[in-house]
């Protein structure tokens, strides 16, 4: 998990999250370059596509978050923005998290780190 976090911190890609609690959680872990979905999707996609070649989408892992992820991914890729799925898929496949805001608590409560090979 620590390698996952360090890779996310060092990424130069824009990170998209659902709301301020998600942003605050990631910022408390030292992650920067985060935006929230705070406007209509089409406007967000337009703004992102002008300045960004690659993004990481970290919407929640629940039904609503998955739907948002698919809509964002589809529309961003349509405009030529590359979506990096590895961070989200790692959380989905290796944790029991359902929301991004719970990441800080999850990391504090985790007794053993995930193997480096996991990421």
N, C-alpha and C positions, 0 to 999 in steps of 0.2 A: 504494500500500500504506500510505503514511503517513496518508492521509486515512481509510482503513479503520481504522487503529489509533486515530487521534484520535477518530473517531466511536464506536468501542467504548469507549474510556476515558471519554468524556463521557456515555455512555448511563446512564440510571438503572435499567435493567432488570437483573434477576438473570441471571447467566451460569452455565449448567450445563455442567460438563465431566466427563469420565469418572473421572479420578483425580488424585492429588496432584501427579504430574509435570506434568500439564496445568495445574493451578492454579498451580504454582510458575512455569511458563513465562509464563503471562499476568500474574502478579503482578510478575515481573521486568521486564515491559514497562509497568508502572504501572497495570494494570487492576485494579479492585476489584470487590466485590460478586459473588464467585465461590463456587459450591458444587460439591461433587463428588457423584457418585452413590455414596454410601457406605451405602445401605440399600435395602431392597426398593423397587421402582419405585412400587408403590401407596402406600407411606408417604411417599415423596418427593413424589409428586404431591399427596397430601393436605396436606402441610406447605406446599408452594409455593402451592397454590390459596387458602389462608387469607390470605396476606399479599401476594401479588403479582398484579398485573393483566397484566404482560408479562414475558416471558423471552426469552433468547437461548440456544439450544442449540448448543454447540460440541463435540459428540462427534467422535471421529476420523472421517476420511473413508474408512476401510476398510469392509469388509463388516460387521464387528461394530458399528462406530460408526454406520453407516447404519441398521442394525436397531434399535439403541438410540434413535437419533434419531426414527425413525418411531413407536416405542412411546411415547416421552415426548411427542412432539408430539400424537399422537392422544389420549392420556389427559389431557394438560394442557388441550387445546382443549375436550375434553368437560366439563371443570370450569369453563370460562369464561376460562381464562388465554390471552392472545394470545401466540402464538409468532412472534418476529421472525426470518424466514428469511434476510434479506439478508446478514448477516455470514457465515453458513455457505456460502451459495450463491456469494458472492464468492470465498471460498477455494477452493471446489470448481471454479469456472469459470475462475479466474485464476492458480492456483498448482498446483504438483505435490506439494503437501503430502499426506501420508497420515495424519499425526497432529498433534494440537495442540501436543504437547510440543516438536515440531521447529520451531515458529514463530519462536523467537528466533534460532536458527541460520539459518533461511531468510532472515530479514530482514537479518541481518548479511552474508550471502553474496550478496544480490541486488545486481547491478551497477547496474541502472537502476530507478528507481521506476516504479510503474504510473501511468498518467495519472489525473488527478483524475476525469476523466469515467468511468473504469472503476468508480468507486464512487459 
